[in-house]
Amino acid sequence: VVDDPIPPTIEWHEGRVRMIDQRRLPGELVLLEAATVEELCAAIRDLAVRGAPALGVAGAMGVALAAEAGLDLDDAAAAICATRPTAVNLAWGVHRARAAADPVAEARAVAVEDVERNRRLGAHGAVLVPVGGRVLTHCNAGALACAGYGTALGVIRAAHEQGRAPTVWVDETRPVLQGARLTAWELDRLGIPATLVADGMAAGLMAAGDVDCVVVGADRIAANGDVANKVGTYGVAVLAAHFHIPFYVAAPTSTVDPDCPSGAHIPIEQRPPEEVTMLAGQRIAPAGMAVDNRAFDVTPAALVTAIVTEEGVARPPYAESLAALCRWG
Ligand code: MRU
């Protein structure tokens, strides 16, 4: 969309993959180009491009780069899939392009379809946001996490476009601050009122009666409805259940993994310790401090009020509702 306030996150441009370099936001809006599979893998590992649906597009475009270069596609697919294990969309995008006769055309189609899916998903989810609702979100599940429009932020954006006047509590999302850096930037561009909070404030906000619902994205949804998302999401879900606040997950069906029976089977990425010990180039922990930097956690299906997809809204029991929406079997 030409007049979208948020430019395309990732696109195929003259034989290269052109991406917003998300490491530089919110300070600078800079584009990064990957001309080789290696460059693309580095951009994925370093979080220049991140977010499950955007990783799906990146995976497909990585295979397209390999095809254009005449490389072995199985080797390229394996290298791309090895960059980040949790978001199932990455392997999904890789396999879509790998299976296509024209990987470039397929990769471009994955990007176009992603935006369409997110708009449909947003429309399904918008009605769940109460008029004037105060929505808490964690991490960034916006246009930057996708080819465009966003999933959790797509729901909020659609509610905004429908005049439901949502306002947003933005969790800063330590350690990499996707909330403070990316979600806050997007909501500002979209003109949606938002307030940034430290992650530890969620309980206090909910206890004060200041949160009407939670909407988050997902990196992988198991067949039973367990949801992997950015670390800290599980804690928000536990709090929401305690305070009887609806907890919604918004994700395209490409994030649902029919081959993963439960959250226990979802691989959780361990990221470099420096993400925790350093902040804005400054050391904030003693040198040599032991660090556990699991990038994701798994929210049990029992804490999820509903899962919003482009095909509709799934409610418990998820084994049945997800199977019906995703048309398995
Ligand atoms: O490590 P990231 O930034 O890739 O993690 C992203 C998330 O956890 C998002 O919430 C998820 O991918 C959904 S994006 C629509």
py3Dmol code that shows the C-alpha trace and the ligand (Angstrom):
import py3Dmol

protein = """\
ATOM      1  CA  VAL A   1       0.000   0.000   0.000  1.00  0.00           C
ATOM      2  CA  VAL A   2       1.647   3.187  -1.218  1.00  0.00           C
ATOM      3  CA  ASP A   3       0.442   5.516   1.542  1.00  0.00           C
ATOM      4  CA  ASP A   4       1.057   3.090   4.405  1.00  0.00           C
ATOM      5  CA  PRO A   5       2.845   5.002   7.184  1.00  0.00           C
ATOM      6  CA  ILE A   6       5.070   1.971   7.705  1.00  0.00           C
ATOM      7  CA  PRO A   7       7.186   1.036   4.669  1.00  0.00           C
ATOM      8  CA  PRO A   8       7.499  -2.619   3.582  1.00  0.00           C
ATOM      9  CA  THR A   9       9.483  -4.640   6.113  1.00  0.00           C
ATOM     10  CA  ILE A  10      10.978  -6.963   3.505  1.00  0.00           C
ATOM     11  CA  GLU A  11      10.755  -7.135  -0.268  1.00  0.00           C
ATOM     12  CA  TRP A  12      12.458  -8.612  -3.310  1.00  0.00           C
ATOM     13  CA  HIS A  13      14.270  -5.818  -5.125  1.00  0.00           C
ATOM     14  CA  GLU A  14      16.357  -6.341  -8.268  1.00  0.00           C
ATOM     15  CA  GLY A  15      17.622  -9.771  -7.275  1.00  0.00           C
ATOM     16  CA  ARG A  16      18.277  -8.858  -3.651  1.00  0.00           C
ATOM     17  CA  VAL A  17      16.329  -9.007  -0.408  1.00  0.00           C
ATOM     18  CA  ARG A  18      15.681  -5.490   0.826  1.00  0.00           C
ATOM     19  CA  MET A  19      14.727  -5.109   4.488  1.00  0.00           C
ATOM     20  CA  ILE A  20      14.213  -2.412   7.074  1.00  0.00           C
ATOM     21  CA  ASP A  21      17.211  -2.800   9.399  1.00  0.00           C
ATOM     22  CA  GLN A  22      15.252  -3.199  12.630  1.00  0.00           C
ATOM     23  CA  ARG A  23      18.411  -2.937  14.748  1.00  0.00           C
ATOM     24  CA  ARG A  24      18.603   0.760  13.864  1.00  0.00           C
ATOM     25  CA  LEU A  25      15.040   1.670  14.886  1.00  0.00           C
ATOM     26  CA  PRO A  26      13.697   3.875  16.318  1.00  0.00           C
ATOM     27  CA  GLY A  27      16.710   6.155  15.714  1.00  0.00           C
ATOM     28  CA  GLU A  28      17.032   5.644  11.968  1.00  0.00           C
ATOM     29  CA  LEU A  29      14.887   4.132   9.239  1.00  0.00           C
ATOM     30  CA  VAL A  30      17.584   2.434   7.175  1.00  0.00           C
ATOM     31  CA  LEU A  31      17.280  -0.273   4.513  1.00  0.00           C
ATOM     32  CA  LEU A  32      19.599  -3.256   4.394  1.00  0.00           C
ATOM     33  CA  GLU A  33      20.145  -5.443   1.319  1.00  0.00           C
ATOM     34  CA  ALA A  34      21.136  -9.089   1.338  1.00  0.00           C
ATOM     35  CA  ALA A  35      22.596 -10.300  -1.949  1.00  0.00           C
ATOM     36  CA  THR A  36      23.606 -13.767  -0.758  1.00  0.00           C
ATOM     37  CA  VAL A  37      22.184 -16.523   1.430  1.00  0.00           C
ATOM     38  CA  GLU A  38      24.998 -15.858   3.930  1.00  0.00           C
ATOM     39  CA  GLU A  39      24.092 -12.181   4.181  1.00  0.00           C
ATOM     40  CA  LEU A  40      20.449 -13.045   4.653  1.00  0.00           C
ATOM     41  CA  CYS A  41      21.240 -15.620   7.360  1.00  0.00           C
ATOM     42  CA  ALA A  42      23.340 -13.014   9.180  1.00  0.00           C
ATOM     43  CA  ALA A  43      20.477 -10.493   8.990  1.00  0.00           C
ATOM     44  CA  ILE A  44      18.123 -13.095  10.507  1.00  0.00           C
ATOM     45  CA  ARG A  45      20.540 -14.130  13.282  1.00  0.00           C
ATOM     46  CA  ASP A  46      21.298 -10.490  14.196  1.00  0.00           C
ATOM     47  CA  LEU A  47      17.597  -9.500  14.289  1.00  0.00           C
ATOM     48  CA  ALA A  48      17.870  -7.021  11.414  1.00  0.00           C
ATOM     49  CA  VAL A  49      14.741  -8.863  10.248  1.00  0.00           C
ATOM     50  CA  ARG A  50      12.673 -10.631  12.916  1.00  0.00           C
ATOM     51  CA  GLY A  51       9.118 -11.589  13.852  1.00  0.00           C
ATOM     52  CA  ALA A  52       7.585 -14.881  12.780  1.00  0.00           C
ATOM     53  CA  PRO A  53       5.736 -13.902   9.560  1.00  0.00           C
ATOM     54  CA  ALA A  54       8.636 -11.687   8.404  1.00  0.00           C
ATOM     55  CA  LEU A  55      10.926 -14.668   8.961  1.00  0.00           C
ATOM     56  CA  GLY A  56       8.621 -16.710   6.736  1.00  0.00           C
ATOM     57  CA  VAL A  57       9.107 -14.187   3.931  1.00  0.00           C
ATOM     58  CA  ALA A  58      12.849 -14.006   4.620  1.00  0.00           C
ATOM     59  CA  GLY A  59      13.100 -17.797   4.447  1.00  0.00           C
ATOM     60  CA  ALA A  60      11.318 -17.927   1.092  1.00  0.00           C
ATOM     61  CA  MET A  61      13.443 -15.073  -0.285  1.00  0.00           C
ATOM     62  CA  GLY A  62      16.599 -16.824   0.938  1.00  0.00           C
ATOM     63  CA  VAL A  63      15.713 -19.839  -1.189  1.00  0.00           C
ATOM     64  CA  ALA A  64      15.049 -17.429  -4.070  1.00  0.00           C
ATOM     65  CA  LEU A  65      18.559 -15.959  -3.634  1.00  0.00           C
ATOM     66  CA  ALA A  66      20.007 -19.464  -3.710  1.00  0.00           C
ATOM     67  CA  ALA A  67      18.027 -20.360  -6.833  1.00  0.00           C
ATOM     68  CA  GLU A  68      19.159 -17.201  -8.639  1.00  0.00           C
ATOM     69  CA  ALA A  69      22.774 -18.006  -7.727  1.00  0.00           C
ATOM     70  CA  GLY A  70      22.428 -21.598  -8.952  1.00  0.00           C
ATOM     71  CA  LEU A  71      23.217 -23.017  -5.499  1.00  0.00           C
ATOM     72  CA  ASP A  72      22.072 -26.326  -4.057  1.00  0.00           C
ATOM     73  CA  LEU A  73      18.627 -25.507  -2.696  1.00  0.00           C
ATOM     74  CA  ASP A  74      18.626 -28.215  -0.033  1.00  0.00           C
ATOM     75  CA  ASP A  75      21.880 -26.859   1.438  1.00  0.00           C
ATOM     76  CA  ALA A  76      20.541 -23.318   1.361  1.00  0.00           C
ATOM     77  CA  ALA A  77      17.238 -24.373   2.934  1.00  0.00           C
ATOM     78  CA  ALA A  78      19.073 -26.163   5.758  1.00  0.00           C
ATOM     79  CA  ALA A  79      21.330 -23.162   6.414  1.00  0.00           C
ATOM     80  CA  ILE A  80      18.396 -20.739   6.532  1.00  0.00           C
ATOM     81  CA  CYS A  81      16.278 -22.975   8.784  1.00  0.00           C
ATOM     82  CA  ALA A  82      19.215 -23.325  11.215  1.00  0.00           C
ATOM     83  CA  THR A  83      19.390 -19.562  11.907  1.00  0.00           C
ATOM     84  CA  ARG A  84      16.467 -19.391  14.361  1.00  0.00           C
ATOM     85  CA  PRO A  85      14.587 -22.488  15.569  1.00  0.00           C
ATOM     86  CA  THR A  86      11.423 -21.269  17.310  1.00  0.00           C
ATOM     87  CA  ALA A  87       9.285 -19.480  14.705  1.00  0.00           C
ATOM     88  CA  VAL A  88       7.826 -22.223  12.516  1.00  0.00           C
ATOM     89  CA  ASN A  89       7.100 -19.646   9.801  1.00  0.00           C
ATOM     90  CA  LEU A  90      10.793 -19.628   8.831  1.00  0.00           C
ATOM     91  CA  ALA A  91      10.801 -23.288   7.787  1.00  0.00           C
ATOM     92  CA  TRP A  92       7.296 -22.871   6.339  1.00  0.00           C
ATOM     93  CA  GLY A  93       8.491 -20.050   4.038  1.00  0.00           C
ATOM     94  CA  VAL A  94      11.658 -21.959   3.091  1.00  0.00           C
ATOM     95  CA  HIS A  95       9.672 -25.045   2.130  1.00  0.00           C
ATOM     96  CA  ARG A  96       7.132 -23.069   0.131  1.00  0.00           C
ATOM     97  CA  ALA A  97       9.831 -21.543  -2.052  1.00  0.00           C
ATOM     98  CA  ARG A  98      11.783 -24.824  -2.183  1.00  0.00           C
ATOM     99  CA  ALA A  99       8.748 -26.678  -3.517  1.00  0.00           C
ATOM    100  CA  ALA A 100       7.879 -24.053  -6.140  1.00  0.00           C
ATOM    101  CA  ALA A 101       8.882 -24.145  -9.793  1.00  0.00           C
ATOM    102  CA  ASP A 102       9.790 -20.435  -9.577  1.00  0.00           C
ATOM    103  CA  PRO A 103      11.166 -19.672  -6.088  1.00  0.00           C
ATOM    104  CA  VAL A 104      11.415 -15.917  -6.759  1.00  0.00           C
ATOM    105  CA  ALA A 105       7.764 -15.642  -7.765  1.00  0.00           C
ATOM    106  CA  GLU A 106       6.763 -17.822  -4.822  1.00  0.00           C
ATOM    107  CA  ALA A 107       8.767 -15.744  -2.348  1.00  0.00           C
ATOM    108  CA  ARG A 108       7.117 -12.569  -3.614  1.00  0.00           C
ATOM    109  CA  ALA A 109       3.732 -14.264  -3.328  1.00  0.00           C
ATOM    110  CA  VAL A 110       4.454 -15.228   0.296  1.00  0.00           C
ATOM    111  CA  ALA A 111       5.037 -11.537   1.072  1.00  0.00           C
ATOM    112  CA  VAL A 112       1.897 -10.333  -0.715  1.00  0.00           C
ATOM    113  CA  GLU A 113      -0.233 -13.039   0.893  1.00  0.00           C
ATOM    114  CA  ASP A 114       1.131 -12.221   4.341  1.00  0.00           C
ATOM    115  CA  VAL A 115      -0.227  -8.681   4.217  1.00  0.00           C
ATOM    116  CA  GLU A 116      -3.606  -9.950   2.950  1.00  0.00           C
ATOM    117  CA  ARG A 117      -3.767 -12.547   5.730  1.00  0.00           C
ATOM    118  CA  ASN A 118      -2.945  -9.965   8.371  1.00  0.00           C
ATOM    119  CA  ARG A 119      -5.667  -7.626   7.166  1.00  0.00           C
ATOM    120  CA  ARG A 120      -8.210 -10.460   7.349  1.00  0.00           C
ATOM    121  CA  LEU A 121      -6.891 -11.506  10.746  1.00  0.00           C
ATOM    122  CA  GLY A 122      -7.152  -7.901  11.935  1.00  0.00           C
ATOM    123  CA  ALA A 123     -10.769  -7.687  10.849  1.00  0.00           C
ATOM    124  CA  HIS A 124     -11.625 -10.913  12.737  1.00  0.00           C
ATOM    125  CA  GLY A 125      -9.866  -9.682  15.854  1.00  0.00           C
ATOM    126  CA  ALA A 126     -10.934  -6.032  15.935  1.00  0.00           C
ATOM    127  CA  VAL A 127     -14.376  -6.867  17.313  1.00  0.00           C
ATOM    128  CA  LEU A 128     -12.766  -8.530  20.332  1.00  0.00           C
ATOM    129  CA  VAL A 129     -11.305  -5.181  21.397  1.00  0.00           C
ATOM    130  CA  PRO A 130     -13.875  -3.302  23.481  1.00  0.00           C
ATOM    131  CA  VAL A 131     -14.692   0.242  22.335  1.00  0.00           C
ATOM    132  CA  GLY A 132     -12.163   2.501  24.064  1.00  0.00           C
ATOM    133  CA  GLY A 133     -10.361  -0.660  25.179  1.00  0.00           C
ATOM    134  CA  ARG A 134      -6.968  -0.465  26.869  1.00  0.00           C
ATOM    135  CA  VAL A 135      -4.913  -3.229  25.245  1.00  0.00           C
ATOM    136  CA  LEU A 136      -1.634  -4.554  26.598  1.00  0.00           C
ATOM    137  CA  THR A 137       0.830  -6.084  24.136  1.00  0.00           C
ATOM    138  CA  HIS A 138       4.235  -7.700  24.535  1.00  0.00           C
ATOM    139  CA  CYS A 139       7.131  -7.660  22.052  1.00  0.00           C
ATOM    140  CA  ASN A 140       6.459  -6.512  18.490  1.00  0.00           C
ATOM    141  CA  ALA A 141       3.821  -8.265  16.440  1.00  0.00           C
ATOM    142  CA  GLY A 142       3.317  -5.355  14.090  1.00  0.00           C
ATOM    143  CA  ALA A 143       4.035  -4.584  10.437  1.00  0.00           C
ATOM    144  CA  LEU A 144       7.750  -4.858  11.216  1.00  0.00           C
ATOM    145  CA  ALA A 145       7.284  -8.466  12.346  1.00  0.00           C
ATOM    146  CA  CYS A 146       5.495  -9.327   9.080  1.00  0.00           C
ATOM    147  CA  ALA A 147       5.578  -8.308   5.418  1.00  0.00           C
ATOM    148  CA  GLY A 148       3.153  -5.602   6.557  1.00  0.00           C
ATOM    149  CA  TYR A 149       0.127  -4.597   8.671  1.00  0.00           C
ATOM    150  CA  GLY A 150       0.903  -6.836  11.671  1.00  0.00           C
ATOM    151  CA  THR A 151      -0.848  -9.559  13.637  1.00  0.00           C
ATOM    152  CA  ALA A 152      -1.423  -8.440  17.249  1.00  0.00           C
ATOM    153  CA  LEU A 153      -0.890  -4.847  16.126  1.00  0.00           C
ATOM    154  CA  GLY A 154      -2.996  -5.694  13.066  1.00  0.00           C
ATOM    155  CA  VAL A 155      -5.899  -6.419  15.420  1.00  0.00           C
ATOM    156  CA  ILE A 156      -5.292  -3.120  17.236  1.00  0.00           C
ATOM    157  CA  ARG A 157      -4.846  -1.290  13.949  1.00  0.00           C
ATOM    158  CA  ALA A 158      -8.087  -2.687  12.533  1.00  0.00           C
ATOM    159  CA  ALA A 159      -9.902  -1.725  15.751  1.00  0.00           C
ATOM    160  CA  HIS A 160      -8.462   1.789  15.374  1.00  0.00           C
ATOM    161  CA  GLU A 161      -9.521   1.962  11.699  1.00  0.00           C
ATOM    162  CA  GLN A 162     -13.039   0.880  12.702  1.00  0.00           C
ATOM    163  CA  GLY A 163     -13.288   3.746  15.188  1.00  0.00           C
ATOM    164  CA  ARG A 164     -13.120   1.559  18.278  1.00  0.00           C
ATOM    165  CA  ALA A 165     -10.504   3.961  19.697  1.00  0.00           C
ATOM    166  CA  PRO A 166      -8.164   1.478  21.379  1.00  0.00           C
ATOM    167  CA  THR A 167      -5.232   2.651  23.471  1.00  0.00           C
ATOM    168  CA  VAL A 168      -2.172   0.486  24.001  1.00  0.00           C
ATOM    169  CA  TRP A 169       0.102  -0.429  26.904  1.00  0.00           C
ATOM    170  CA  VAL A 170       3.420  -1.308  25.290  1.00  0.00           C
ATOM    171  CA  ASP A 171       5.644  -3.669  27.309  1.00  0.00           C
ATOM    172  CA  GLU A 172       9.237  -2.576  26.681  1.00  0.00           C
ATOM    173  CA  THR A 173      10.165  -6.282  26.230  1.00  0.00           C
ATOM    174  CA  ARG A 174      13.598  -6.959  27.652  1.00  0.00           C
ATOM    175  CA  PRO A 175      16.185  -7.970  26.712  1.00  0.00           C
ATOM    176  CA  VAL A 176      16.111  -6.687  23.130  1.00  0.00           C
ATOM    177  CA  LEU A 177      13.367  -4.085  23.642  1.00  0.00           C
ATOM    178  CA  GLN A 178      11.182  -4.882  20.629  1.00  0.00           C
ATOM    179  CA  GLY A 179       8.322  -3.145  22.449  1.00  0.00           C
ATOM    180  CA  ALA A 180      10.149   0.091  23.245  1.00  0.00           C
ATOM    181  CA  ARG A 181      12.026   0.279  19.951  1.00  0.00           C
ATOM    182  CA  LEU A 182       9.605  -1.171  17.411  1.00  0.00           C
ATOM    183  CA  THR A 183       6.020  -1.373  18.710  1.00  0.00           C
ATOM    184  CA  ALA A 184       6.203   2.163  20.113  1.00  0.00           C
ATOM    185  CA  TRP A 185       7.621   3.396  16.787  1.00  0.00           C
ATOM    186  CA  GLU A 186       4.845   1.727  14.783  1.00  0.00           C
ATOM    187  CA  LEU A 187       2.013   2.960  16.993  1.00  0.00           C
ATOM    188  CA  ASP A 188       3.419   6.476  16.852  1.00  0.00           C
ATOM    189  CA  ARG A 189       3.486   6.339  13.042  1.00  0.00           C
ATOM    190  CA  LEU A 190      -0.077   5.014  12.994  1.00  0.00           C
ATOM    191  CA  GLY A 191      -1.362   7.693  15.366  1.00  0.00           C
ATOM    192  CA  ILE A 192      -2.643   5.112  17.857  1.00  0.00           C
ATOM    193  CA  PRO A 193      -2.353   6.358  21.465  1.00  0.00           C
ATOM    194  CA  ALA A 194       0.196   4.236  23.318  1.00  0.00           C
ATOM    195  CA  THR A 195       2.054   4.262  26.613  1.00  0.00           C
ATOM    196  CA  LEU A 196       5.360   2.501  27.179  1.00  0.00           C
ATOM    197  CA  VAL A 197       5.775   0.545  30.416  1.00  0.00           C
ATOM    198  CA  ALA A 198       8.535  -1.546  31.964  1.00  0.00           C
ATOM    199  CA  ASP A 199       7.723  -5.265  31.723  1.00  0.00           C
ATOM    200  CA  GLY A 200       7.414  -5.529  35.490  1.00  0.00           C
ATOM    201  CA  MET A 201       4.471  -3.150  35.544  1.00  0.00           C
ATOM    202  CA  ALA A 202       1.882  -5.500  34.038  1.00  0.00           C
ATOM    203  CA  ALA A 203       0.624  -6.829  37.388  1.00  0.00           C
ATOM    204  CA  GLY A 204       0.193  -3.368  38.835  1.00  0.00           C
ATOM    205  CA  LEU A 205      -1.607  -2.122  35.731  1.00  0.00           C
ATOM    206  CA  MET A 206      -4.011  -5.055  35.801  1.00  0.00           C
ATOM    207  CA  ALA A 207      -4.595  -4.780  39.553  1.00  0.00           C
ATOM    208  CA  ALA A 208      -5.484  -1.121  39.057  1.00  0.00           C
ATOM    209  CA  GLY A 209      -8.151  -2.107  36.509  1.00  0.00           C
ATOM    210  CA  ASP A 210      -6.278  -0.388  33.682  1.00  0.00           C
ATOM    211  CA  VAL A 211      -6.092  -3.286  31.193  1.00  0.00           C
ATOM    212  CA  ASP A 212      -9.180  -4.516  29.266  1.00  0.00           C
ATOM    213  CA  CYS A 213      -7.476  -7.196  27.199  1.00  0.00           C
ATOM    214  CA  VAL A 214      -4.094  -8.553  26.154  1.00  0.00           C
ATOM    215  CA  VAL A 215      -3.241  -9.173  22.490  1.00  0.00           C
ATOM    216  CA  VAL A 216       0.076 -10.797  21.545  1.00  0.00           C
ATOM    217  CA  GLY A 217       1.540 -12.542  18.519  1.00  0.00           C
ATOM    218  CA  ALA A 218       3.049 -16.013  18.310  1.00  0.00           C
ATOM    219  CA  ASP A 219       6.147 -17.699  16.941  1.00  0.00           C
ATOM    220  CA  ARG A 220       4.674 -21.173  16.925  1.00  0.00           C
ATOM    221  CA  ILE A 221       1.316 -22.545  18.011  1.00  0.00           C
ATOM    222  CA  ALA A 222       1.200 -26.261  18.811  1.00  0.00           C
ATOM    223  CA  ALA A 223      -1.733 -28.371  17.638  1.00  0.00           C
ATOM    224  CA  ASN A 224      -3.172 -28.309  21.189  1.00  0.00           C
ATOM    225  CA  GLY A 225      -3.116 -24.481  21.326  1.00  0.00           C
ATOM    226  CA  ASP A 226       0.052 -23.990  23.405  1.00  0.00           C
ATOM    227  CA  VAL A 227       1.687 -20.765  22.223  1.00  0.00           C
ATOM    228  CA  ALA A 228       5.387 -19.924  21.943  1.00  0.00           C
ATOM    229  CA  ASN A 229       6.030 -16.181  21.911  1.00  0.00           C
ATOM    230  CA  LYS A 230       8.634 -13.699  23.156  1.00  0.00           C
ATOM    231  CA  VAL A 231       9.927 -14.470  26.646  1.00  0.00           C
ATOM    232  CA  GLY A 232       7.700 -12.791  29.196  1.00  0.00           C
ATOM    233  CA  THR A 233       4.469 -13.570  27.363  1.00  0.00           C
ATOM    234  CA  TYR A 234       3.720 -16.506  29.690  1.00  0.00           C
ATOM    235  CA  GLY A 235       3.959 -14.238  32.730  1.00  0.00           C
ATOM    236  CA  VAL A 236       1.513 -11.783  31.163  1.00  0.00           C
ATOM    237  CA  ALA A 237      -0.889 -14.668  30.462  1.00  0.00           C
ATOM    238  CA  VAL A 238      -0.712 -15.911  34.064  1.00  0.00           C
ATOM    239  CA  LEU A 239      -1.473 -12.390  35.276  1.00  0.00           C
ATOM    240  CA  ALA A 240      -4.334 -11.949  32.825  1.00  0.00           C
ATOM    241  CA  ALA A 241      -5.910 -15.204  34.055  1.00  0.00           C
ATOM    242  CA  HIS A 242      -5.497 -14.087  37.674  1.00  0.00           C
ATOM    243  CA  PHE A 243      -7.279 -10.804  36.954  1.00  0.00           C
ATOM    244  CA  HIS A 244      -9.915 -12.360  34.618  1.00  0.00           C
ATOM    245  CA  ILE A 245      -8.692 -10.314  31.659  1.00  0.00           C
ATOM    246  CA  PRO A 246      -9.060 -11.845  28.157  1.00  0.00           C
ATOM    247  CA  PHE A 247      -5.736 -13.011  26.694  1.00  0.00           C
ATOM    248  CA  TYR A 248      -5.817 -13.142  22.885  1.00  0.00           C
ATOM    249  CA  VAL A 249      -3.183 -14.528  20.522  1.00  0.00           C
ATOM    250  CA  ALA A 250      -3.163 -13.216  16.950  1.00  0.00           C
ATOM    251  CA  ALA A 251      -1.285 -15.228  14.318  1.00  0.00           C
ATOM    252  CA  PRO A 252      -1.716 -16.413  10.731  1.00  0.00           C
ATOM    253  CA  THR A 253      -2.378 -20.126  10.191  1.00  0.00           C
ATOM    254  CA  SER A 254       1.241 -20.383   8.923  1.00  0.00           C
ATOM    255  CA  THR A 255       2.262 -20.059  12.598  1.00  0.00           C
ATOM    256  CA  VAL A 256       0.212 -23.101  13.610  1.00  0.00           C
ATOM    257  CA  ASP A 257       2.344 -26.248  13.488  1.00  0.00           C
ATOM    258  CA  PRO A 258       0.204 -29.362  12.984  1.00  0.00           C
ATOM    259  CA  ASP A 259       3.294 -31.551  13.481  1.00  0.00           C
ATOM    260  CA  CYS A 260       3.893 -30.177  16.957  1.00  0.00           C
ATOM    261  CA  PRO A 261       1.495 -31.851  19.403  1.00  0.00           C
ATOM    262  CA  SER A 262       2.177 -29.555  22.382  1.00  0.00           C
ATOM    263  CA  GLY A 263       4.377 -26.739  23.610  1.00  0.00           C
ATOM    264  CA  ALA A 264       6.825 -29.240  25.098  1.00  0.00           C
ATOM    265  CA  HIS A 265       7.918 -30.031  21.531  1.00  0.00           C
ATOM    266  CA  ILE A 266       8.652 -26.421  20.538  1.00  0.00           C
ATOM    267  CA  PRO A 267      12.408 -25.695  20.315  1.00  0.00           C
ATOM    268  CA  ILE A 268      13.279 -22.601  22.344  1.00  0.00           C
ATOM    269  CA  GLU A 269      16.089 -20.452  20.995  1.00  0.00           C
ATOM    270  CA  GLN A 270      18.930 -19.585  23.359  1.00  0.00           C
ATOM    271  CA  ARG A 271      20.433 -16.235  22.292  1.00  0.00           C
ATOM    272  CA  PRO A 272      23.804 -14.628  23.071  1.00  0.00           C
ATOM    273  CA  PRO A 273      24.379 -13.566  26.714  1.00  0.00           C
ATOM    274  CA  GLU A 274      25.391 -10.057  25.618  1.00  0.00           C
ATOM    275  CA  GLU A 275      21.735  -9.285  24.914  1.00  0.00           C
ATOM    276  CA  VAL A 276      21.204  -9.468  28.678  1.00  0.00           C
ATOM    277  CA  THR A 277      24.535  -8.201  30.028  1.00  0.00           C
ATOM    278  CA  MET A 278      24.777  -5.192  27.699  1.00  0.00           C
ATOM    279  CA  LEU A 279      22.378  -2.322  27.114  1.00  0.00           C
ATOM    280  CA  ALA A 280      22.964   0.262  24.377  1.00  0.00           C
ATOM    281  CA  GLY A 281      26.632  -0.689  24.236  1.00  0.00           C
ATOM    282  CA  GLN A 282      27.058  -0.393  28.023  1.00  0.00           C
ATOM    283  CA  ARG A 283      27.867  -3.363  30.257  1.00  0.00           C
ATOM    284  CA  ILE A 284      25.107  -3.626  32.900  1.00  0.00           C
ATOM    285  CA  ALA A 285      26.201  -6.833  34.658  1.00  0.00           C
ATOM    286  CA  PRO A 286      29.528  -7.973  36.075  1.00  0.00           C
ATOM    287  CA  ALA A 287      31.910  -9.461  33.515  1.00  0.00           C
ATOM    288  CA  GLY A 288      31.634 -13.254  33.375  1.00  0.00           C
ATOM    289  CA  MET A 289      28.141 -13.318  34.933  1.00  0.00           C
ATOM    290  CA  ALA A 290      26.226 -16.475  34.009  1.00  0.00           C
ATOM    291  CA  VAL A 291      23.240 -15.705  31.772  1.00  0.00           C
ATOM    292  CA  ASP A 292      20.224 -17.694  30.608  1.00  0.00           C
ATOM    293  CA  ASN A 293      18.801 -15.979  27.535  1.00  0.00           C
ATOM    294  CA  ARG A 294      15.915 -18.108  26.335  1.00  0.00           C
ATOM    295  CA  ALA A 295      14.276 -15.865  23.756  1.00  0.00           C
ATOM    296  CA  PHE A 296      10.795 -17.397  24.005  1.00  0.00           C
ATOM    297  CA  ASP A 297       8.441 -19.053  26.465  1.00  0.00           C
ATOM    298  CA  VAL A 298       5.387 -21.248  26.013  1.00  0.00           C
ATOM    299  CA  THR A 299       1.986 -20.137  27.265  1.00  0.00           C
ATOM    300  CA  PRO A 300      -0.250 -23.159  27.949  1.00  0.00           C
ATOM    301  CA  ALA A 301      -3.440 -23.271  25.901  1.00  0.00           C
ATOM    302  CA  ALA A 302      -5.491 -23.165  29.114  1.00  0.00           C
ATOM    303  CA  LEU A 303      -4.495 -19.509  29.569  1.00  0.00           C
ATOM    304  CA  VAL A 304      -5.429 -18.449  26.025  1.00  0.00           C
ATOM    305  CA  THR A 305      -8.931 -16.985  25.651  1.00  0.00           C
ATOM    306  CA  ALA A 306      -8.922 -17.176  21.843  1.00  0.00           C
ATOM    307  CA  ILE A 307      -6.554 -17.472  18.872  1.00  0.00           C
ATOM    308  CA  VAL A 308      -7.271 -15.041  16.044  1.00  0.00           C
ATOM    309  CA  THR A 309      -6.249 -16.208  12.558  1.00  0.00           C
ATOM    310  CA  GLU A 310      -7.035 -15.018   9.048  1.00  0.00           C
ATOM    311  CA  GLU A 311      -9.538 -17.886   8.800  1.00  0.00           C
ATOM    312  CA  GLY A 312     -11.442 -16.871  11.914  1.00  0.00           C
ATOM    313  CA  VAL A 313     -11.258 -17.022  15.698  1.00  0.00           C
ATOM    314  CA  ALA A 314     -10.397 -20.331  17.380  1.00  0.00           C
ATOM    315  CA  ARG A 315     -11.739 -20.978  20.890  1.00  0.00           C
ATOM    316  CA  PRO A 316     -10.994 -23.884  23.263  1.00  0.00           C
ATOM    317  CA  PRO A 317     -10.705 -26.789  22.834  1.00  0.00           C
ATOM    318  CA  TYR A 318      -7.989 -25.807  20.389  1.00  0.00           C
ATOM    319  CA  ALA A 319      -7.170 -29.296  19.099  1.00  0.00           C
ATOM    320  CA  GLU A 320     -10.576 -29.232  17.394  1.00  0.00           C
ATOM    321  CA  SER A 321     -10.938 -25.526  16.580  1.00  0.00           C
ATOM    322  CA  LEU A 322      -7.422 -25.131  15.119  1.00  0.00           C
ATOM    323  CA  ALA A 323      -7.792 -28.304  13.055  1.00  0.00           C
ATOM    324  CA  ALA A 324     -11.051 -26.970  11.616  1.00  0.00           C
ATOM    325  CA  LEU A 325      -9.647 -23.497  10.853  1.00  0.00           C
ATOM    326  CA  CYS A 326      -6.412 -24.847   9.371  1.00  0.00           C
ATOM    327  CA  ARG A 327      -8.295 -27.622   7.518  1.00  0.00           C
ATOM    328  CA  TRP A 328      -6.028 -30.491   8.538  1.00  0.00           C
ATOM    329  CA  GLY A 329      -6.780 -34.034   7.603  1.00  0.00           C
TER     330      GLY A 329
END
"""
ligand_1 = """\
15
MRU
O 12.879 -12.479 18.641
P 11.801 -11.868 17.781
O 11.836 -10.387 17.792
O 11.817 -12.437 16.390
O 10.445 -12.327 18.486
C 9.238 -11.928 17.899
C 8.027 -12.304 18.683
O 8.095 -12.954 19.704
C 6.712 -11.901 18.086
O 5.764 -11.674 19.091
C 6.200 -13.040 17.175
O 7.181 -13.369 16.234
C 4.948 -12.676 16.486
S 5.236 -11.507 15.207
C 3.818 -11.203 14.351
"""
view = py3Dmol.view(width=600, height=400)
view.addModel(protein, "pdb")
view.setStyle({"model": 0}, {"cartoon": {"style": "trace"}})
view.addModel(ligand_1, "xyz")
view.setStyle({"model": 1}, {"stick": {}})
view.zoomTo()
view.show()
